[in-house]
């Protein structure tokens, strides 16, 4: 079990994806789950403070399915009626993750900036986080799991053999997030993206429940001046040193 935590756009998602591919392990992108929750809440016209109603939706309506070859929501066991009321997070061995709802692929909406804010709001709810705990722990399957998020090493998998907390300067993270969003390279969009990251950093690291802070036994790594491959190599080296892999 390897956890990679960090703030938004610290590069943890990309690094976790590459590491899990190199190891041929399963990958848990926990941020995607919080995004799915925010999306589901808005599709049901719920406000983010309606924790109890949202927690019920999470229990009944979110399924994570993994298959080596890739799966379509349409091929799943449930009746059509039920299928349409469930959000599926589907994954394959190449770590492609898609989100499907009502027979539509909603991945890009769920990954978009609109949902980011909602995700950070639902993520501050202790009640909503608690119903997501078993869904995340269920992803720990043979031969191993790489999990990325904010509280993977502190709350969800405290016994992980290797915990990384990835850091990068706010400026680096802003540029990474802009590239991810395909945002125009202007001062105006730089400041807008920077401000939204700052707001989210504050919310994620100062909240009472599962704040985005390094676990006491995590290795903190600043990736501002490292390429993705250098960061991945660092993680692989640590995993080898600890005897997690050959
Ligand atoms: O990583 P990503 O930006 O997709 O996460 C979206 C939001 O979900 C974060 O801003 C954070 O508030 C929340 N989150 C969390 N705990 C995690 C992963 C994400 O609170 N383990």
py3Dmol code that shows the C-alpha trace and the ligand (Angstrom):
import py3Dmol

protein = """\
ATOM      1  CA  UNK A   1       0.000   0.000   0.000  1.00  0.00           C
ATOM      2  CA  UNK A   2       1.450   3.345  -1.107  1.00  0.00           C
ATOM      3  CA  UNK A   3      -0.266   6.653  -0.347  1.00  0.00           C
ATOM      4  CA  UNK A   4       0.433   9.930  -2.148  1.00  0.00           C
ATOM      5  CA  UNK A   5      -1.192  12.956  -0.530  1.00  0.00           C
ATOM      6  CA  UNK A   6      -0.866  16.662  -1.199  1.00  0.00           C
ATOM      7  CA  UNK A   7      -2.716  19.862  -2.010  1.00  0.00           C
ATOM      8  CA  UNK A   8      -4.567  20.556  -5.286  1.00  0.00           C
ATOM      9  CA  UNK A   9      -2.401  20.377  -8.410  1.00  0.00           C
ATOM     10  CA  UNK A  10       0.659  19.248  -6.449  1.00  0.00           C
ATOM     11  CA  UNK A  11       1.073  16.570  -9.111  1.00  0.00           C
ATOM     12  CA  UNK A  12      -0.040  13.709  -6.863  1.00  0.00           C
ATOM     13  CA  UNK A  13      -2.625  12.401  -9.340  1.00  0.00           C
ATOM     14  CA  UNK A  14      -0.172  12.164 -12.234  1.00  0.00           C
ATOM     15  CA  UNK A  15       2.526  10.618 -10.075  1.00  0.00           C
ATOM     16  CA  UNK A  16       0.130   8.114  -8.464  1.00  0.00           C
ATOM     17  CA  UNK A  17      -1.130   7.134 -11.909  1.00  0.00           C
ATOM     18  CA  UNK A  18       2.395   6.498 -13.249  1.00  0.00           C
ATOM     19  CA  UNK A  19       3.534   4.632 -10.128  1.00  0.00           C
ATOM     20  CA  UNK A  20       0.473   2.361 -10.200  1.00  0.00           C
ATOM     21  CA  UNK A  21       1.074   1.613 -13.878  1.00  0.00           C
ATOM     22  CA  UNK A  22       4.721   0.773 -13.331  1.00  0.00           C
ATOM     23  CA  UNK A  23       3.787  -1.547 -10.481  1.00  0.00           C
ATOM     24  CA  UNK A  24       0.627  -2.824 -12.221  1.00  0.00           C
ATOM     25  CA  UNK A  25      -1.266  -2.069  -9.036  1.00  0.00           C
ATOM     26  CA  UNK A  26      -4.787  -0.711  -8.665  1.00  0.00           C
ATOM     27  CA  UNK A  27      -5.216   3.056  -8.288  1.00  0.00           C
ATOM     28  CA  UNK A  28      -7.584   4.997  -6.039  1.00  0.00           C
ATOM     29  CA  UNK A  29      -8.133   8.633  -7.021  1.00  0.00           C
ATOM     30  CA  UNK A  30     -10.012   9.677  -3.884  1.00  0.00           C
ATOM     31  CA  UNK A  31     -10.500  13.271  -5.065  1.00  0.00           C
ATOM     32  CA  UNK A  32     -12.612  11.913  -7.887  1.00  0.00           C
ATOM     33  CA  UNK A  33     -14.973  10.428  -5.300  1.00  0.00           C
ATOM     34  CA  UNK A  34     -15.515  13.801  -3.601  1.00  0.00           C
ATOM     35  CA  UNK A  35     -16.111  15.296  -7.034  1.00  0.00           C
ATOM     36  CA  UNK A  36     -18.677  12.598  -7.805  1.00  0.00           C
ATOM     37  CA  UNK A  37     -20.445  13.341  -4.515  1.00  0.00           C
ATOM     38  CA  UNK A  38     -20.652  17.064  -5.332  1.00  0.00           C
ATOM     39  CA  UNK A  39     -21.937  16.245  -8.818  1.00  0.00           C
ATOM     40  CA  UNK A  40     -24.554  13.827  -7.497  1.00  0.00           C
ATOM     41  CA  UNK A  41     -25.738  16.368  -4.925  1.00  0.00           C
ATOM     42  CA  UNK A  42     -26.165  19.056  -7.558  1.00  0.00           C
ATOM     43  CA  UNK A  43     -27.996  16.648  -9.907  1.00  0.00           C
ATOM     44  CA  UNK A  44     -30.450  16.040  -7.049  1.00  0.00           C
ATOM     45  CA  UNK A  45     -30.789  19.748  -6.344  1.00  0.00           C
ATOM     46  CA  UNK A  46     -29.329  19.318  -2.889  1.00  0.00           C
ATOM     47  CA  UNK A  47     -27.376  22.072  -1.192  1.00  0.00           C
ATOM     48  CA  UNK A  48     -23.935  21.051   0.077  1.00  0.00           C
ATOM     49  CA  UNK A  49     -24.948  21.525   3.723  1.00  0.00           C
ATOM     50  CA  UNK A  50     -27.665  18.841   3.444  1.00  0.00           C
ATOM     51  CA  UNK A  51     -25.252  16.243   4.783  1.00  0.00           C
ATOM     52  CA  UNK A  52     -27.717  13.539   5.758  1.00  0.00           C
ATOM     53  CA  UNK A  53     -29.471  13.460   2.379  1.00  0.00           C
ATOM     54  CA  UNK A  54     -26.127  13.512   0.552  1.00  0.00           C
ATOM     55  CA  UNK A  55     -24.716  10.719   2.745  1.00  0.00           C
ATOM     56  CA  UNK A  56     -27.760   8.561   1.848  1.00  0.00           C
ATOM     57  CA  UNK A  57     -27.181   9.221  -1.847  1.00  0.00           C
ATOM     58  CA  UNK A  58     -23.531   8.224  -1.496  1.00  0.00           C
ATOM     59  CA  UNK A  59     -24.477   4.918   0.156  1.00  0.00           C
ATOM     60  CA  UNK A  60     -27.130   4.051  -2.380  1.00  0.00           C
ATOM     61  CA  UNK A  61     -25.966   5.578  -5.609  1.00  0.00           C
ATOM     62  CA  UNK A  62     -22.192   5.420  -5.987  1.00  0.00           C
ATOM     63  CA  UNK A  63     -20.462   2.284  -7.298  1.00  0.00           C
ATOM     64  CA  UNK A  64     -16.797   1.851  -8.092  1.00  0.00           C
ATOM     65  CA  UNK A  65     -16.118  -0.922 -10.595  1.00  0.00           C
ATOM     66  CA  UNK A  66     -12.752  -2.102 -11.789  1.00  0.00           C
ATOM     67  CA  UNK A  67     -11.990  -4.398 -14.694  1.00  0.00           C
ATOM     68  CA  UNK A  68      -8.727  -5.156 -16.456  1.00  0.00           C
ATOM     69  CA  UNK A  69     -10.322  -4.792 -19.858  1.00  0.00           C
ATOM     70  CA  UNK A  70     -12.579  -1.802 -19.179  1.00  0.00           C
ATOM     71  CA  UNK A  71     -16.340  -1.872 -18.664  1.00  0.00           C
ATOM     72  CA  UNK A  72     -19.343   0.112 -19.753  1.00  0.00           C
ATOM     73  CA  UNK A  73     -22.125   1.049 -17.360  1.00  0.00           C
ATOM     74  CA  UNK A  74     -24.538  -0.436 -19.901  1.00  0.00           C
ATOM     75  CA  UNK A  75     -23.011  -3.902 -19.389  1.00  0.00           C
ATOM     76  CA  UNK A  76     -23.478  -3.926 -15.614  1.00  0.00           C
ATOM     77  CA  UNK A  77     -25.791  -6.300 -13.803  1.00  0.00           C
ATOM     78  CA  UNK A  78     -28.447  -3.866 -12.590  1.00  0.00           C
ATOM     79  CA  UNK A  79     -31.756  -3.269 -14.337  1.00  0.00           C
ATOM     80  CA  UNK A  80     -31.824  -0.323 -16.680  1.00  0.00           C
ATOM     81  CA  UNK A  81     -33.924   1.684 -14.254  1.00  0.00           C
ATOM     82  CA  UNK A  82     -31.462   1.199 -11.409  1.00  0.00           C
ATOM     83  CA  UNK A  83     -28.480   1.722 -13.716  1.00  0.00           C
ATOM     84  CA  UNK A  84     -29.711   5.163 -14.597  1.00  0.00           C
ATOM     85  CA  UNK A  85     -29.902   6.241 -10.980  1.00  0.00           C
ATOM     86  CA  UNK A  86     -26.393   5.132 -10.042  1.00  0.00           C
ATOM     87  CA  UNK A  87     -23.137   6.982 -10.636  1.00  0.00           C
ATOM     88  CA  UNK A  88     -20.474   4.569 -11.799  1.00  0.00           C
ATOM     89  CA  UNK A  89     -16.784   5.247 -11.406  1.00  0.00           C
ATOM     90  CA  UNK A  90     -15.301   2.799 -13.886  1.00  0.00           C
ATOM     91  CA  UNK A  91     -11.650   1.954 -14.140  1.00  0.00           C
ATOM     92  CA  UNK A  92      -9.442  -0.304 -16.237  1.00  0.00           C
ATOM     93  CA  UNK A  93      -5.918  -1.638 -15.969  1.00  0.00           C
ATOM     94  CA  UNK A  94      -4.531   1.369 -17.847  1.00  0.00           C
ATOM     95  CA  UNK A  95      -5.985   3.475 -15.021  1.00  0.00           C
ATOM     96  CA  UNK A  96      -8.495   5.168 -17.290  1.00  0.00           C
ATOM     97  CA  UNK A  97     -11.239   6.346 -15.019  1.00  0.00           C
ATOM     98  CA  UNK A  98     -14.614   7.364 -16.352  1.00  0.00           C
ATOM     99  CA  UNK A  99     -17.699   8.556 -14.547  1.00  0.00           C
ATOM    100  CA  UNK A 100     -21.061   7.585 -15.974  1.00  0.00           C
ATOM    101  CA  UNK A 101     -24.491   8.758 -14.945  1.00  0.00           C
ATOM    102  CA  UNK A 102     -27.815   8.215 -16.656  1.00  0.00           C
ATOM    103  CA  UNK A 103     -26.076   6.507 -19.584  1.00  0.00           C
ATOM    104  CA  UNK A 104     -23.840   9.563 -20.153  1.00  0.00           C
ATOM    105  CA  UNK A 105     -20.100   9.973 -19.730  1.00  0.00           C
ATOM    106  CA  UNK A 106     -19.818  12.916 -17.313  1.00  0.00           C
ATOM    107  CA  UNK A 107     -16.072  12.616 -16.586  1.00  0.00           C
ATOM    108  CA  UNK A 108     -15.117  16.041 -17.926  1.00  0.00           C
ATOM    109  CA  UNK A 109     -17.913  17.804 -16.012  1.00  0.00           C
ATOM    110  CA  UNK A 110     -16.907  16.049 -12.797  1.00  0.00           C
ATOM    111  CA  UNK A 111     -13.234  16.984 -13.305  1.00  0.00           C
ATOM    112  CA  UNK A 112     -14.064  20.619 -14.152  1.00  0.00           C
ATOM    113  CA  UNK A 113     -13.549  23.746 -12.077  1.00  0.00           C
ATOM    114  CA  UNK A 114     -17.241  24.184 -11.212  1.00  0.00           C
ATOM    115  CA  UNK A 115     -17.272  20.904  -9.329  1.00  0.00           C
ATOM    116  CA  UNK A 116     -13.921  21.547  -7.573  1.00  0.00           C
ATOM    117  CA  UNK A 117     -15.481  24.068  -5.223  1.00  0.00           C
ATOM    118  CA  UNK A 118     -18.438  21.787  -4.423  1.00  0.00           C
ATOM    119  CA  UNK A 119     -16.066  18.878  -3.809  1.00  0.00           C
ATOM    120  CA  UNK A 120     -14.112  20.862  -1.202  1.00  0.00           C
ATOM    121  CA  UNK A 121     -17.399  21.837   0.479  1.00  0.00           C
ATOM    122  CA  UNK A 122     -18.811  18.294   0.747  1.00  0.00           C
ATOM    123  CA  UNK A 123     -15.350  17.059   1.795  1.00  0.00           C
ATOM    124  CA  UNK A 124     -15.528  19.204   4.944  1.00  0.00           C
ATOM    125  CA  UNK A 125     -18.472  17.126   6.218  1.00  0.00           C
ATOM    126  CA  UNK A 126     -17.572  14.447   8.760  1.00  0.00           C
ATOM    127  CA  UNK A 127     -20.807  12.590   7.974  1.00  0.00           C
ATOM    128  CA  UNK A 128     -20.174  12.448   4.225  1.00  0.00           C
ATOM    129  CA  UNK A 129     -16.523  11.449   4.705  1.00  0.00           C
ATOM    130  CA  UNK A 130     -17.574   8.604   6.979  1.00  0.00           C
ATOM    131  CA  UNK A 131     -19.727   6.912   4.313  1.00  0.00           C
ATOM    132  CA  UNK A 132     -16.859   7.136   1.837  1.00  0.00           C
ATOM    133  CA  UNK A 133     -14.411   5.337   4.153  1.00  0.00           C
ATOM    134  CA  UNK A 134     -15.491   1.731   3.331  1.00  0.00           C
ATOM    135  CA  UNK A 135     -15.762   2.512  -0.378  1.00  0.00           C
ATOM    136  CA  UNK A 136     -12.125   3.622  -0.363  1.00  0.00           C
ATOM    137  CA  UNK A 137     -10.801   0.769   1.811  1.00  0.00           C
ATOM    138  CA  UNK A 138     -12.500  -1.784  -0.472  1.00  0.00           C
ATOM    139  CA  UNK A 139     -10.126  -0.720  -3.235  1.00  0.00           C
ATOM    140  CA  UNK A 140      -7.188  -2.244  -1.390  1.00  0.00           C
ATOM    141  CA  UNK A 141      -6.815  -5.418  -3.424  1.00  0.00           C
ATOM    142  CA  UNK A 142      -3.937  -7.678  -4.524  1.00  0.00           C
ATOM    143  CA  UNK A 143      -1.283  -7.142  -5.715  1.00  0.00           C
ATOM    144  CA  UNK A 144      -1.362  -3.652  -4.192  1.00  0.00           C
ATOM    145  CA  UNK A 145      -2.935  -0.214  -4.203  1.00  0.00           C
ATOM    146  CA  UNK A 146      -1.632   3.298  -4.849  1.00  0.00           C
ATOM    147  CA  UNK A 147      -4.033   5.859  -3.350  1.00  0.00           C
ATOM    148  CA  UNK A 148      -3.882   9.612  -3.839  1.00  0.00           C
ATOM    149  CA  UNK A 149      -5.732  12.368  -2.006  1.00  0.00           C
ATOM    150  CA  UNK A 150      -5.513  14.441   1.168  1.00  0.00           C
ATOM    151  CA  UNK A 151      -6.001  11.934   3.994  1.00  0.00           C
ATOM    152  CA  UNK A 152      -4.874   8.633   2.483  1.00  0.00           C
ATOM    153  CA  UNK A 153      -1.891   8.325   4.815  1.00  0.00           C
ATOM    154  CA  UNK A 154      -3.505   9.887   7.888  1.00  0.00           C
ATOM    155  CA  UNK A 155      -7.061   8.480   8.000  1.00  0.00           C
ATOM    156  CA  UNK A 156      -7.885   5.930   5.310  1.00  0.00           C
ATOM    157  CA  UNK A 157      -4.723   3.789   5.163  1.00  0.00           C
ATOM    158  CA  UNK A 158      -2.714   4.730   8.280  1.00  0.00           C
ATOM    159  CA  UNK A 159      -0.765   1.451   8.063  1.00  0.00           C
ATOM    160  CA  UNK A 160       0.513   2.056   4.491  1.00  0.00           C
ATOM    161  CA  UNK A 161       4.111   0.900   4.020  1.00  0.00           C
ATOM    162  CA  UNK A 162       5.059   4.061   2.130  1.00  0.00           C
ATOM    163  CA  UNK A 163       3.495   7.503   2.499  1.00  0.00           C
ATOM    164  CA  UNK A 164       4.451  10.460   0.355  1.00  0.00           C
ATOM    165  CA  UNK A 165       3.249  14.045   0.871  1.00  0.00           C
ATOM    166  CA  UNK A 166       3.860  15.913  -2.348  1.00  0.00           C
ATOM    167  CA  UNK A 167       4.412  19.652  -2.290  1.00  0.00           C
ATOM    168  CA  UNK A 168       5.017  22.313  -4.943  1.00  0.00           C
ATOM    169  CA  UNK A 169       5.005  26.105  -4.898  1.00  0.00           C
ATOM    170  CA  UNK A 170       1.671  27.873  -5.440  1.00  0.00           C
ATOM    171  CA  UNK A 171       2.986  29.298  -8.713  1.00  0.00           C
ATOM    172  CA  UNK A 172       3.995  25.863 -10.025  1.00  0.00           C
ATOM    173  CA  UNK A 173       0.663  24.396  -8.991  1.00  0.00           C
ATOM    174  CA  UNK A 174      -1.223  27.254 -10.681  1.00  0.00           C
ATOM    175  CA  UNK A 175       0.605  26.579 -13.954  1.00  0.00           C
ATOM    176  CA  UNK A 176      -0.083  22.858 -13.677  1.00  0.00           C
ATOM    177  CA  UNK A 177      -3.771  23.439 -13.009  1.00  0.00           C
ATOM    178  CA  UNK A 178      -4.012  25.881 -15.940  1.00  0.00           C
ATOM    179  CA  UNK A 179      -2.492  23.289 -18.255  1.00  0.00           C
ATOM    180  CA  UNK A 180      -4.913  20.681 -16.916  1.00  0.00           C
ATOM    181  CA  UNK A 181      -7.886  22.957 -17.555  1.00  0.00           C
ATOM    182  CA  UNK A 182      -6.577  24.110 -20.938  1.00  0.00           C
ATOM    183  CA  UNK A 183      -6.938  27.699 -19.620  1.00  0.00           C
ATOM    184  CA  UNK A 184      -5.779  30.654 -21.746  1.00  0.00           C
ATOM    185  CA  UNK A 185      -2.243  31.783 -20.883  1.00  0.00           C
ATOM    186  CA  UNK A 186      -3.191  35.260 -19.636  1.00  0.00           C
ATOM    187  CA  UNK A 187      -2.501  37.138 -16.392  1.00  0.00           C
ATOM    188  CA  UNK A 188      -6.201  37.244 -15.736  1.00  0.00           C
ATOM    189  CA  UNK A 189      -6.659  33.474 -15.890  1.00  0.00           C
ATOM    190  CA  UNK A 190      -3.416  32.938 -13.906  1.00  0.00           C
ATOM    191  CA  UNK A 191      -4.788  35.064 -11.062  1.00  0.00           C
ATOM    192  CA  UNK A 192      -8.215  33.460 -11.205  1.00  0.00           C
ATOM    193  CA  UNK A 193      -6.786  29.916 -11.030  1.00  0.00           C
ATOM    194  CA  UNK A 194      -4.273  30.937  -8.331  1.00  0.00           C
ATOM    195  CA  UNK A 195      -7.043  32.432  -6.212  1.00  0.00           C
ATOM    196  CA  UNK A 196      -9.258  29.362  -6.526  1.00  0.00           C
ATOM    197  CA  UNK A 197      -6.317  27.112  -5.517  1.00  0.00           C
ATOM    198  CA  UNK A 198      -5.606  29.367  -2.519  1.00  0.00           C
ATOM    199  CA  UNK A 199      -9.238  29.193  -1.390  1.00  0.00           C
ATOM    200  CA  UNK A 200      -9.249  25.416  -1.726  1.00  0.00           C
ATOM    201  CA  UNK A 201      -5.865  25.045   0.055  1.00  0.00           C
ATOM    202  CA  UNK A 202      -7.244  26.983   2.983  1.00  0.00           C
ATOM    203  CA  UNK A 203     -10.435  24.957   3.146  1.00  0.00           C
ATOM    204  CA  UNK A 204      -8.598  21.618   2.753  1.00  0.00           C
ATOM    205  CA  UNK A 205      -5.772  22.212   5.189  1.00  0.00           C
ATOM    206  CA  UNK A 206      -7.561  24.144   7.932  1.00  0.00           C
ATOM    207  CA  UNK A 207     -10.722  22.050   8.253  1.00  0.00           C
ATOM    208  CA  UNK A 208     -11.314  20.026  11.456  1.00  0.00           C
ATOM    209  CA  UNK A 209     -11.962  16.747   9.732  1.00  0.00           C
ATOM    210  CA  UNK A 210      -9.169  14.953   7.822  1.00  0.00           C
ATOM    211  CA  UNK A 211      -7.175  18.094   6.980  1.00  0.00           C
ATOM    212  CA  UNK A 212      -4.644  17.875   4.145  1.00  0.00           C
ATOM    213  CA  UNK A 213      -1.543  17.566   6.312  1.00  0.00           C
ATOM    214  CA  UNK A 214       1.363  15.098   6.115  1.00  0.00           C
ATOM    215  CA  UNK A 215       1.114  11.960   8.260  1.00  0.00           C
ATOM    216  CA  UNK A 216       3.786  11.897  10.999  1.00  0.00           C
ATOM    217  CA  UNK A 217       5.563   9.098   9.105  1.00  0.00           C
ATOM    218  CA  UNK A 218       5.158  10.573   5.599  1.00  0.00           C
ATOM    219  CA  UNK A 219       8.057  11.606   3.383  1.00  0.00           C
ATOM    220  CA  UNK A 220       7.578  15.230   2.294  1.00  0.00           C
ATOM    221  CA  UNK A 221       8.796  15.906  -1.213  1.00  0.00           C
ATOM    222  CA  UNK A 222       8.829  19.263  -2.998  1.00  0.00           C
ATOM    223  CA  UNK A 223       8.322  18.546  -6.696  1.00  0.00           C
ATOM    224  CA  UNK A 224       8.509  22.186  -7.933  1.00  0.00           C
ATOM    225  CA  UNK A 225      11.826  21.541  -9.675  1.00  0.00           C
ATOM    226  CA  UNK A 226      11.337  17.886 -10.487  1.00  0.00           C
ATOM    227  CA  UNK A 227       9.904  16.375 -13.641  1.00  0.00           C
ATOM    228  CA  UNK A 228       7.092  13.836 -13.335  1.00  0.00           C
ATOM    229  CA  UNK A 229       9.537  11.019 -14.126  1.00  0.00           C
ATOM    230  CA  UNK A 230      12.011  12.198 -11.468  1.00  0.00           C
ATOM    231  CA  UNK A 231       9.219  12.265  -8.901  1.00  0.00           C
ATOM    232  CA  UNK A 232       8.024   8.800  -9.948  1.00  0.00           C
ATOM    233  CA  UNK A 233      11.610   7.490  -9.748  1.00  0.00           C
ATOM    234  CA  UNK A 234      11.910   8.895  -6.222  1.00  0.00           C
ATOM    235  CA  UNK A 235       8.766   7.036  -5.109  1.00  0.00           C
ATOM    236  CA  UNK A 236       9.889   3.790  -6.792  1.00  0.00           C
ATOM    237  CA  UNK A 237      13.317   4.044  -5.132  1.00  0.00           C
ATOM    238  CA  UNK A 238      11.740   4.493  -1.702  1.00  0.00           C
ATOM    239  CA  UNK A 239       9.403   1.548  -2.353  1.00  0.00           C
ATOM    240  CA  UNK A 240      12.405  -0.608  -3.272  1.00  0.00           C
ATOM    241  CA  UNK A 241      14.424   0.564  -0.242  1.00  0.00           C
ATOM    242  CA  UNK A 242      11.564  -0.445   2.018  1.00  0.00           C
ATOM    243  CA  UNK A 243      11.272  -3.864   0.424  1.00  0.00           C
ATOM    244  CA  UNK A 244       7.735  -3.200  -0.866  1.00  0.00           C
ATOM    245  CA  UNK A 245       8.824  -4.137  -4.374  1.00  0.00           C
ATOM    246  CA  UNK A 246      11.837  -5.992  -5.831  1.00  0.00           C
TER     247      UNK A 246
END
"""
ligand_1 = """\
21
LIG
O -7.827 15.991 -5.739
P -9.016 16.771 -6.227
O -8.726 18.183 -6.550
O -9.731 16.054 -7.342
O -10.030 16.752 -4.988
C -11.202 17.519 -4.947
C -11.515 17.926 -3.518
O -11.871 16.750 -2.772
C -10.366 18.533 -2.735
O -10.324 19.955 -2.838
C -10.648 18.121 -1.307
O -11.479 19.073 -0.666
C -11.415 16.855 -1.442
N -10.642 15.675 -1.076
C -10.575 15.324 0.257
N -9.946 14.187 0.627
C -9.355 13.404 -0.275
C -9.377 13.756 -1.657
C -10.032 14.919 -2.021
O -11.089 16.031 1.106
N -8.764 12.275 0.125
"""
view = py3Dmol.view(width=600, height=400)
view.addModel(protein, "pdb")
view.setStyle({"model": 0}, {"cartoon": {"style": "trace"}})
view.addModel(ligand_1, "xyz")
view.setStyle({"model": 1}, {"stick": {}})
view.zoomTo()
view.show()
